[in-house]
């Protein structure tokens, strides 16, 4: 586990300064040779006053540093945290005077967080910076939250870094285990993190949990459960869930086979540019599955899916090209260009 936090240099500086002041004051009083016999009492009073003054100064600085620590931004997570921090700062950089938040200045293996009005460093948009760091799997705590987090996590593995209250972070952690990115692939762990996120209504986690049930990864294969989670996510506008629902109806998995419903769900996902939905609709047209065979429409949808790096779509498109007349091919290419220009709407 790695973390970013406020450097402790200011605290050390305060301690050294207090020590020097106290030593200097004591030395000044000891070397005061003004008629020592007469002013002995005054010296004692001055010593006490000096010590109390310095003590008060040091205590005020100590409380100030404690408060600064408690308001420090601390990121916890796995991976190249300094590299990710730099990349997120670059993405969130702004020359606008309206940008708000903190300046994050690398200090060795840590990051010093300084309020914007203190000057120095690069001004960044805090919201964009936070979104970028969370997307990379990191969790943010301030000093107070960090202490509570440590107490709650005392008996938990140090690799468990996601906030129980952050559905996006929980989803990200689940996705890391699901795909084996930065951690050993573990479908059971993925399911546990997705379940934490879906408890807070996270649509991405609902969709991915449905995929675990669809493929029997970390759970017994259960098409009905997959459909339920896809429906929850699709109701929130999740394009992947909409496309996967279409495929369930296309194949009759967990639901009665229904080509009309498959097309409806594909249309919803296509409106958001989903390449899987584009591919399957093109496949239906290519082979006349539930709809009359139409090579022009098949070419159209397979082409726009291939343009989004769907390699299977490109292969299927090449198969039907040899079956098309020159007029059909020209018409299909024209429609493809128009569809892409309209961002896949009203195609």
C-alpha positions in Angstrom: 0.0 0.0 0.0 1.2 3.5 -0.7 0.0 6.9 0.4 0.4 10.6 -0.2 0.4 12.9 2.8 1.6 16.3 4.2 5.3 16.4 4.8 6.4 16.7 8.5 9.2 19.3 7.8 7.3 22.2 9.3 6.8 20.3 12.6 10.6 19.6 12.8 11.3 23.3 12.1 9.1 24.4 15.0 10.7 22.1 17.4 14.2 23.2 16.5 13.2 26.9 16.6 11.7 26.5 20.1 14.8 24.8 21.3 17.1 27.5 20.0 15.0 30.3 21.6 14.9 28.6 25.0 18.7 28.0 24.9 19.4 31.6 23.8 17.2 33.1 26.5 18.7 31.0 29.2 22.2 32.0 28.0 21.3 35.7 28.0 20.1 35.5 31.6 23.1 33.5 32.8 25.6 36.0 31.3 23.8 39.0 32.7 26.6 40.4 35.0 24.8 43.6 36.2 25.4 43.5 39.9 24.3 39.9 40.4 23.9 40.3 44.1 21.3 43.1 43.6 19.4 41.7 40.7 19.3 38.1 41.6 15.6 38.2 42.2 14.9 40.0 39.0 16.9 37.5 37.1 14.7 34.7 38.5 11.6 36.5 37.5 12.9 37.2 34.0 13.9 33.6 33.6 10.4 32.4 34.5 8.8 35.0 32.2 11.0 34.0 29.3 10.4 30.4 29.8 6.6 30.9 30.0 6.7 33.0 26.8 8.6 30.5 24.9 6.5 27.7 26.2 3.3 29.5 25.1 4.8 30.1 21.7 5.8 26.5 21.2 2.4 25.2 22.4 0.6 27.5 20.0 2.7 26.3 17.1 2.3 22.7 18.1 -1.5 23.1 18.1 -1.3 24.8 14.8 0.6 21.9 13.3 -1.8 19.4 14.7 -4.7 21.2 13.2 -2.8 21.4 9.9 -2.2 17.6 10.0 -5.8 16.9 10.7 -6.8 18.9 7.6 -4.2 17.2 5.4 -5.3 15.4 2.3 -4.1 11.8 2.4 -4.5 9.4 -0.5 -4.4 5.6 0.1 -4.1 2.9 -2.6 -2.0 0.5 -4.5 0.2 1.2 -7.5 2.5 4.0 -8.6 0.9 6.6 -6.5 3.4 9.4 -7.2 3.2 8.7 -10.9 -0.6 8.7 -10.8 -0.6 11.9 -8.7 1.5 13.6 -11.3 -0.7 12.4 -14.2 -3.9 13.5 -12.4 -2.4 17.0 -11.7 -1.6 17.3 -15.4 -5.2 16.4 -16.3 -6.7 18.8 -13.7 -4.2 21.6 -14.3 -5.9 25.0 -14.9 -4.6 28.5 -15.5 -8.0 29.9 -14.6 -8.2 32.0 -11.4 -11.5 30.3 -10.7 -9.9 26.9 -10.0 -10.4 25.9 -6.4 -8.8 23.5 -3.9 -5.2 22.7 -3.0 -1.8 22.7 -4.6 -0.2 19.2 -4.5 3.5 19.5 -4.4 5.6 16.3 -4.5 8.1 16.1 -1.6 10.1 12.9 -1.9 7.8 9.9 -1.6 5.0 12.1 -0.2 2.9 15.0 -1.4 2.5 18.3 0.5 -1.0 19.7 0.3 -1.0 23.5 0.5 -4.1 25.8 0.3 -4.3 27.8 -2.9 -3.9 31.1 -1.3 -0.5 30.2 0.2 1.1 30.4 -3.2 3.5 28.2 -5.1 3.0 25.0 -7.0 0.5 24.4 -9.8 -3.0 25.5 -9.5 -5.4 22.6 -10.2 -9.1 22.0 -10.2 -9.8 20.0 -7.1 -12.9 18.2 -8.4 -11.1 17.0 -11.5 -8.1 15.9 -9.5 -10.2 13.9 -7.0 -12.1 12.2 -9.9 -8.9 11.2 -11.6 -7.3 9.8 -8.4 -10.5 7.9 -7.4 -10.7 6.5 -10.9 -7.2 5.1 -10.4 -8.3 3.2 -7.3 -7.2 5.6 -4.5 -9.2 6.7 -1.5 -9.0 10.1 0.1 -8.9 10.8 3.9 -8.2 13.9 5.9 -6.4 13.6 9.2 -9.5 13.0 11.3 -10.9 10.5 8.8 -7.5 8.8 8.7 -7.5 8.1 12.4 -11.0 6.7 12.3 -10.1 4.6 9.3 -7.1 3.2 11.1 -9.2 2.2 14.1 -11.9 0.6 11.9 -9.3 -1.2 9.8 -7.1 -2.4 12.7 -8.0 -6.1 12.0 -8.2 -5.8 8.2 -5.5 -6.7 5.7 -3.4 -3.7 4.7 -4.3 -4.3 1.0 -7.9 -3.3 1.8 -7.9 0.4 1.1 -11.3 1.4 -0.1 -13.6 3.6 2.0 -16.8 1.9 3.1 -18.7 5.1 2.2 -17.3 5.5 -1.3 -19.3 3.5 -3.9 -17.1 4.5 -6.8 -14.0 3.4 -4.9 -15.6 0.2 -4.0 -16.6 -0.4 -7.7 -13.0 0.4 -8.7 -11.6 -2.1 -6.3 -14.0 -4.7 -7.5 -13.0 -4.1 -11.1 -9.3 -4.4 -10.2 -10.0 -7.9 -8.8 -12.4 -8.7 -11.6 -9.8 -7.9 -14.3 -6.6 -8.7 -12.4 -5.3 -5.2 -12.7 -2.7 -4.4 -10.1 -3.8 -7.3 -8.0 -4.2 -11.1 -8.4 -7.4 -11.8 -10.3 -10.0 -12.9 -7.7 -13.7 -13.2 -8.7 -14.8 -13.7 -5.1 -13.1 -10.5 -4.0 -14.6 -8.7 -7.0 -18.1 -9.9 -6.0 -17.6 -8.7 -2.4 -16.6 -5.2 -3.5 -19.3 -5.0 -6.1 -21.9 -5.9 -3.5 -20.7 -3.1 -1.2 -21.1 -0.7 -4.1 -24.5 -2.0 -5.3 -25.8 -1.5 -1.7 -25.4 2.2 -2.5 -27.0 1.9 -5.9 -23.8 2.0 -8.1 -24.9 1.2 -11.6 -21.5 0.1 -12.9 -21.2 -2.3 -10.0 -24.7 -3.7 -10.7 -23.7 -4.3 -14.4 -20.5 -6.0 -13.5 -22.1 -8.1 -10.8 -24.6 -9.2 -13.4 -21.6 -10.3 -15.6 -20.2 -12.4 -12.8 -23.5 -14.3 -12.6 -23.7 -14.5 -16.4 -20.3 -16.2 -16.6 -20.3 -18.0 -13.3 -17.2 -16.1 -12.1 -16.9 -16.3 -8.3 -20.5 -17.3 -8.1 -22.6 -20.2 -9.5 -23.8 -19.3 -13.0 -27.3 -17.9 -12.8 -28.9 -16.2 -15.8 -31.9 -15.0 -13.7 -29.6 -13.2 -11.3 -27.6 -11.7 -14.2 -30.9 -10.4 -15.7 -31.9 -8.8 -12.4 -28.7 -6.9 -11.9 -28.6 -5.9 -15.6 -32.1 -4.5 -15.3 -31.2 -2.5 -12.2 -28.2 -1.0 -14.0 -30.1 -0.5 -17.3 -32.8 1.4 -15.5 -30.1 3.9 -14.5 -29.0 4.2 -18.1 -25.9 2.0 -18.0 -25.2 1.2 -21.6 -23.2 -2.0 -21.0 -26.1 -3.4 -19.0 -28.6 -2.5 -21.7 -26.5 -4.2 -24.3 -26.1 -7.3 -22.1 -29.8 -7.4 -21.5 -30.3 -7.4 -25.3 -28.0 -10.4 -25.6 -29.9 -12.3 -22.9 -33.1 -11.8 -24.9 -31.3 -12.7 -28.1 -30.1 -16.0 -26.7 -33.0 -16.7 -24.4 -30.7 -16.9 -21.3 -32.7 -16.4 -18.1 -35.6 -15.0 -20.1 -37.8 -16.3 -23.0 -36.1 -15.6 -26.3 -37.5 -12.4 -27.7 -35.8 -10.7 -30.7 -38.0 -7.6 -30.4 -36.9 -6.9 -26.9 -33.3 -7.7 -27.8 -33.5 -5.0 -30.5 -35.1 -2.5 -28.1 -32.3 -2.9 -25.5 -29.7 -2.7 -28.3 -31.2 0.5 -29.5 -30.9 2.1 -26.0 -27.3 1.1 -25.8 -26.5 2.2 -29.3 -27.9 5.6 -28.5 -24.9 5.9 -26.1 -22.4 4.5 -28.7 -22.1 1.0 -27.2 -20.0 -1.1 -29.6 -21.3 -4.5 -28.4 -24.8 -3.5 -29.1 -23.8 -2.2 -32.6 -22.1 -5.5 -33.3 -25.1 -7.7 -32.2 -27.6 -5.6 -34.1 -25.4 -5.9 -37.2 -25.1 -9.7 -36.6 -28.9 -10.0 -36.4 -29.2 -8.2 -39.8 -26.4 -10.3 -41.3 -28.0 -13.6 -40.5 -31.7 -12.7 -40.4 -32.1 -13.5 -36.7 -35.5 -12.2 -35.7 -35.5 -9.7 -38.5 -35.3 -10.0 -42.3 -31.8 -10.3 -43.5 -30.4 -6.9 -44.7 -26.8 -6.8 -45.7 -26.7 -3.0 -46.0 -27.9 -2.6 -42.4 -25.6 -5.4 -41.3 -22.6 -3.6 -43.0 -23.6 -0.3 -41.4 -23.7 -1.6 -37.8 -20.8 -3.9 -38.1 -18.7 -1.1 -39.5 -19.5 1.4 -36.7 -18.7 -1.3 -34.2 -15.4 -2.1 -35.9 -14.5 1.6 -35.8 -14.6 1.2 -32.0 -12.0 -1.6 -32.2 -14.5 -4.5 -32.1 -12.3 -7.0 -34.0 -15.1 -9.6 -34.3 -17.3 -7.0 -35.9 -14.6 -6.2 -38.5 -14.3 -10.0 -39.3 -18.1 -10.4 -39.7 -18.3 -7.3 -41.9 -15.6 -8.7 -44.2 -17.6 -11.9 -44.5 -20.7 -10.2 -45.8 -18.9 -7.8 -48.2 -18.3 -10.6 -50.6 -22.1 -11.3 -50.7 -23.0 -7.6 -51.5 -23.5 -6.1 -54.9 -21.5 -2.9 -55.7 -24.7 -0.9 -55.4 -25.4 -2.4 -51.9 -21.8 -1.7 -50.8 -21.9 1.9 -52.0 -25.2 2.4 -50.2 -23.9 0.8 -47.0 -20.8 2.9 -47.0 -22.9 6.1 -47.4 -25.2 5.2 -44.6 -22.3 4.3 -42.4 -20.8 7.8 -42.8 -24.1 9.5 -42.2 -24.7 7.4 -39.0 -21.3 8.2 -37.6 -21.8 11.9 -38.3 -25.1 11.8 -36.4 -23.3 10.0 -33.5 -25.3 6.7 -34.1 -28.7 8.4 -33.7 -31.5 8.1 -36.2 -29.5 5.7 -38.3 
